[in-house]
């Protein structure tokens, strides 16, 4: 019995070391979720969620729907619901409902890699719309109403 506990503790310690190493070496972007108790990490084509305020970090969810590398991840709360959005080199923006651990939208429209995604608190607070802003290597900035799966505006000029 003690051998199993010792092995489990050693595995958790190794996971911690690996996670901290890759965060530091790859300059992985981090974001906090819900009362600062969860951490979101984007790495390669996967979004990881960790529970951080325990004796050791614990992986609580992995979203793997992207087919190519991730470029950006953002988190917000709209109407007391938690959301994560991600942009990828697969040209797709994906939106997840964190509370239900499921993808709720896949936004297509960019013709090249999506480099950055951000939830717009401005639109939410001033217009009660659930908006994501994205930028891409296709030289466009796009605004999306992810609740209604609708592209609202395209800005060209770069």
PAGU-48336 format. One record per residue (C-alpha): residue in three letters; residue number from 1; x, y, z. Coordinates in steps of 0.5 Angstrom, whole numbers. Layout:
! residues N
<r type="ala" seq="NUM" xx="X" yy="Y" zz="Z"/>
...
//
This chain:
! residues 158
<r type="unk" seq="1" xx="0" yy="0" zz="0"/>
<r type="unk" seq="2" xx="6" yy="5" zz="2"/>
<r type="unk" seq="3" xx="9" yy="3" zz="-5"/>
<r type="unk" seq="4" xx="3" yy="5" zz="-9"/>
<r type="unk" seq="5" xx="2" yy="12" zz="-5"/>
<r type="unk" seq="6" xx="10" yy="13" zz="-6"/>
<r type="unk" seq="7" xx="9" yy="12" zz="-13"/>
<r type="unk" seq="8" xx="3" yy="16" zz="-14"/>
<r type="unk" seq="9" xx="7" yy="22" zz="-10"/>
<r type="unk" seq="10" xx="13" yy="21" zz="-15"/>
<r type="unk" seq="11" xx="8" yy="21" zz="-21"/>
<r type="unk" seq="12" xx="5" yy="28" zz="-19"/>
<r type="unk" seq="13" xx="12" yy="31" zz="-17"/>
<r type="unk" seq="14" xx="14" yy="29" zz="-24"/>
<r type="unk" seq="15" xx="8" yy="32" zz="-27"/>
<r type="unk" seq="16" xx="9" yy="39" zz="-23"/>
<r type="unk" seq="17" xx="16" yy="39" zz="-26"/>
<r type="unk" seq="18" xx="15" yy="38" zz="-33"/>
<r type="unk" seq="19" xx="9" yy="43" zz="-33"/>
<r type="unk" seq="20" xx="13" yy="48" zz="-30"/>
<r type="unk" seq="21" xx="19" yy="47" zz="-34"/>
<r type="unk" seq="22" xx="15" yy="47" zz="-41"/>
<r type="unk" seq="23" xx="11" yy="54" zz="-38"/>
<r type="unk" seq="24" xx="18" yy="57" zz="-37"/>
<r type="unk" seq="25" xx="22" yy="54" zz="-43"/>
<r type="unk" seq="26" xx="16" yy="55" zz="-48"/>
<r type="unk" seq="27" xx="13" yy="62" zz="-45"/>
<r type="unk" seq="28" xx="6" yy="59" zz="-45"/>
<r type="unk" seq="29" xx="1" yy="64" zz="-44"/>
<r type="unk" seq="30" xx="-3" yy="63" zz="-38"/>
<r type="unk" seq="31" xx="-10" yy="65" zz="-36"/>
<r type="unk" seq="32" xx="-14" yy="64" zz="-29"/>
<r type="unk" seq="33" xx="-21" yy="62" zz="-28"/>
<r type="unk" seq="34" xx="-26" yy="62" zz="-23"/>
<r type="unk" seq="35" xx="-24" yy="65" zz="-17"/>
<r type="unk" seq="36" xx="-17" yy="64" zz="-19"/>
<r type="unk" seq="37" xx="-17" yy="56" zz="-17"/>
<r type="unk" seq="38" xx="-16" yy="54" zz="-24"/>
<r type="unk" seq="39" xx="-11" yy="55" zz="-30"/>
<r type="unk" seq="40" xx="-11" yy="55" zz="-37"/>
<r type="unk" seq="41" xx="-5" yy="53" zz="-41"/>
<r type="unk" seq="42" xx="-5" yy="52" zz="-49"/>
<r type="unk" seq="43" xx="0" yy="48" zz="-52"/>
<r type="unk" seq="44" xx="1" yy="45" zz="-59"/>
<r type="unk" seq="45" xx="-6" yy="43" zz="-61"/>
<r type="unk" seq="46" xx="-9" yy="42" zz="-54"/>
<r type="unk" seq="47" xx="-12" yy="47" zz="-48"/>
<r type="unk" seq="48" xx="-11" yy="44" zz="-41"/>
<r type="unk" seq="49" xx="-15" yy="46" zz="-35"/>
<r type="unk" seq="50" xx="-11" yy="45" zz="-28"/>
<r type="unk" seq="51" xx="-14" yy="46" zz="-21"/>
<r type="unk" seq="52" xx="-8" yy="50" zz="-18"/>
<r type="unk" seq="53" xx="-10" yy="51" zz="-11"/>
<r type="unk" seq="54" xx="-9" yy="44" zz="-8"/>
<r type="unk" seq="55" xx="-3" yy="40" zz="-5"/>
<r type="unk" seq="56" xx="-1" yy="39" zz="-12"/>
<r type="unk" seq="57" xx="-4" yy="42" zz="-19"/>
<r type="unk" seq="58" xx="-9" yy="37" zz="-22"/>
<r type="unk" seq="59" xx="-11" yy="36" zz="-29"/>
<r type="unk" seq="60" xx="-19" yy="37" zz="-29"/>
<r type="unk" seq="61" xx="-20" yy="38" zz="-37"/>
<r type="unk" seq="62" xx="-17" yy="37" zz="-44"/>
<r type="unk" seq="63" xx="-20" yy="40" zz="-50"/>
<r type="unk" seq="64" xx="-17" yy="37" zz="-56"/>
<r type="unk" seq="65" xx="-22" yy="39" zz="-62"/>
<r type="unk" seq="66" xx="-17" yy="43" zz="-66"/>
<r type="unk" seq="67" xx="-13" yy="39" zz="-71"/>
<r type="unk" seq="68" xx="-7" yy="44" zz="-71"/>
<r type="unk" seq="69" xx="-3" yy="48" zz="-67"/>
<r type="unk" seq="70" xx="-6" yy="53" zz="-62"/>
<r type="unk" seq="71" xx="-4" yy="60" zz="-62"/>
<r type="unk" seq="72" xx="-9" yy="64" zz="-57"/>
<r type="unk" seq="73" xx="-13" yy="62" zz="-51"/>
<r type="unk" seq="74" xx="-18" yy="67" zz="-48"/>
<r type="unk" seq="75" xx="-23" yy="66" zz="-42"/>
<r type="unk" seq="76" xx="-29" yy="70" zz="-39"/>
<r type="unk" seq="77" xx="-35" yy="70" zz="-36"/>
<r type="unk" seq="78" xx="-42" yy="72" zz="-39"/>
<r type="unk" seq="79" xx="-49" yy="71" zz="-36"/>
<r type="unk" seq="80" xx="-45" yy="67" zz="-30"/>
<r type="unk" seq="81" xx="-43" yy="62" zz="-35"/>
<r type="unk" seq="82" xx="-35" yy="61" zz="-36"/>
<r type="unk" seq="83" xx="-33" yy="60" zz="-43"/>
<r type="unk" seq="84" xx="-26" yy="59" zz="-46"/>
<r type="unk" seq="85" xx="-24" yy="61" zz="-54"/>
<r type="unk" seq="86" xx="-18" yy="58" zz="-58"/>
<r type="unk" seq="87" xx="-15" yy="60" zz="-64"/>
<r type="unk" seq="88" xx="-11" yy="55" zz="-68"/>
<r type="unk" seq="89" xx="-7" yy="55" zz="-74"/>
<r type="unk" seq="90" xx="-13" yy="50" zz="-77"/>
<r type="unk" seq="91" xx="-16" yy="57" zz="-78"/>
<r type="unk" seq="92" xx="-22" yy="55" zz="-73"/>
<r type="unk" seq="93" xx="-24" yy="59" zz="-67"/>
<r type="unk" seq="94" xx="-27" yy="54" zz="-62"/>
<r type="unk" seq="95" xx="-31" yy="56" zz="-56"/>
<r type="unk" seq="96" xx="-32" yy="52" zz="-50"/>
<r type="unk" seq="97" xx="-37" yy="52" zz="-44"/>
<r type="unk" seq="98" xx="-33" yy="51" zz="-38"/>
<r type="unk" seq="99" xx="-38" yy="49" zz="-33"/>
<r type="unk" seq="100" xx="-41" yy="43" zz="-38"/>
<r type="unk" seq="101" xx="-34" yy="41" zz="-41"/>
<r type="unk" seq="102" xx="-36" yy="42" zz="-48"/>
<r type="unk" seq="103" xx="-35" yy="45" zz="-54"/>
<r type="unk" seq="104" xx="-41" yy="50" zz="-56"/>
<r type="unk" seq="105" xx="-39" yy="53" zz="-62"/>
<r type="unk" seq="106" xx="-34" yy="52" zz="-68"/>
<r type="unk" seq="107" xx="-33" yy="59" zz="-72"/>
<r type="unk" seq="108" xx="-30" yy="59" zz="-79"/>
<r type="unk" seq="109" xx="-29" yy="64" zz="-84"/>
<r type="unk" seq="110" xx="-21" yy="66" zz="-83"/>
<r type="unk" seq="111" xx="-17" yy="63" zz="-89"/>
<r type="unk" seq="112" xx="-11" yy="63" zz="-85"/>
<r type="unk" seq="113" xx="-8" yy="61" zz="-78"/>
<r type="unk" seq="114" xx="-12" yy="65" zz="-73"/>
<r type="unk" seq="115" xx="-7" yy="68" zz="-69"/>
<r type="unk" seq="116" xx="-11" yy="72" zz="-63"/>
<r type="unk" seq="117" xx="-18" yy="71" zz="-60"/>
<r type="unk" seq="118" xx="-21" yy="75" zz="-55"/>
<r type="unk" seq="119" xx="-27" yy="76" zz="-51"/>
<r type="unk" seq="120" xx="-30" yy="83" zz="-52"/>
<r type="unk" seq="121" xx="-32" yy="85" zz="-45"/>
<r type="unk" seq="122" xx="-34" yy="92" zz="-48"/>
<r type="unk" seq="123" xx="-39" yy="89" zz="-53"/>
<r type="unk" seq="124" xx="-42" yy="85" zz="-47"/>
<r type="unk" seq="125" xx="-43" yy="90" zz="-42"/>
<r type="unk" seq="126" xx="-45" yy="96" zz="-47"/>
<r type="unk" seq="127" xx="-49" yy="92" zz="-52"/>
<r type="unk" seq="128" xx="-51" yy="85" zz="-48"/>
<r type="unk" seq="129" xx="-47" yy="81" zz="-54"/>
<r type="unk" seq="130" xx="-43" yy="75" zz="-53"/>
<r type="unk" seq="131" xx="-37" yy="78" zz="-58"/>
<r type="unk" seq="132" xx="-30" yy="75" zz="-60"/>
<r type="unk" seq="133" xx="-25" yy="79" zz="-63"/>
<r type="unk" seq="134" xx="-20" yy="75" zz="-68"/>
<r type="unk" seq="135" xx="-14" yy="76" zz="-72"/>
<r type="unk" seq="136" xx="-11" yy="72" zz="-77"/>
<r type="unk" seq="137" xx="-5" yy="71" zz="-82"/>
<r type="unk" seq="138" xx="-10" yy="73" zz="-87"/>
<r type="unk" seq="139" xx="-9" yy="80" zz="-85"/>
<r type="unk" seq="140" xx="-16" yy="81" zz="-83"/>
<r type="unk" seq="141" xx="-20" yy="82" zz="-76"/>
<r type="unk" seq="142" xx="-26" yy="79" zz="-75"/>
<r type="unk" seq="143" xx="-32" yy="80" zz="-70"/>
<r type="unk" seq="144" xx="-36" yy="74" zz="-68"/>
<r type="unk" seq="145" xx="-43" yy="73" zz="-64"/>
<r type="unk" seq="146" xx="-41" yy="66" zz="-61"/>
<r type="unk" seq="147" xx="-48" yy="66" zz="-58"/>
<r type="unk" seq="148" xx="-51" yy="66" zz="-65"/>
<r type="unk" seq="149" xx="-46" yy="63" zz="-69"/>
<r type="unk" seq="150" xx="-45" yy="69" zz="-73"/>
<r type="unk" seq="151" xx="-40" yy="73" zz="-76"/>
<r type="unk" seq="152" xx="-41" yy="81" zz="-75"/>
<r type="unk" seq="153" xx="-36" yy="85" zz="-78"/>
<r type="unk" seq="154" xx="-29" yy="84" zz="-82"/>
<r type="unk" seq="155" xx="-24" yy="89" zz="-82"/>
<r type="unk" seq="156" xx="-19" yy="89" zz="-88"/>
<r type="unk" seq="157" xx="-13" yy="94" zz="-89"/>
<r type="unk" seq="158" xx="-6" yy="90" zz="-86"/>
//
